[in-house]
């Protein structure tokens, strides 16, 4: 019985040691490849500055809180999770501009006993990324659906969903730009 315990304990220690060595090896390999990686952001070494424009709201229905909150959260995420220095200069290495193009509540996405149980809010943001050092411009859309109870008005649902909307849209924009998604 003691021998079985010693063997199991030894195998557990070997497994932990293997995982630790594997983890350290991965970190070492990633640090020497010429691309800066920090908190899941992949940024070439020569990129040092970023200009983040104010998010415009050109959706048919305008939630007045969305654009300023999204702008602030995007700025915070980029500054806190990358090595980039924020600037207002037009020669920033990365220039990021975003426009809310769709903010559309749809009724009745869920039905139970012939009653509407859920509605959906679709939020779409169009992003333009200018890479000045490469003289490239990339454009993409980020779109998310947020379901809410059919018993709530749109303004009530917005109060409950706003934090999720801001976090999810910001994460999607960040991942498209910095994580090669």
Buried (B, 14 or more C-beta within 10 A) or exposed (E): EEEEEEEEEEEEEEEEEEEEEEEEEEEEEEEEEEEBBEEEBBBEEEBBBBBBBBBBBEBEEEBEBBBEBBBBBBBEBBBEBBBBEBBEEEEBBBBBBBBBBBBBBEEEBEEEEEEBBBBBBBBBBBBBBBBBEEEEEEEBEBEBEBBBEBEBEBEEBBEEBBEEBBEBBBBBBBBBBBEEE
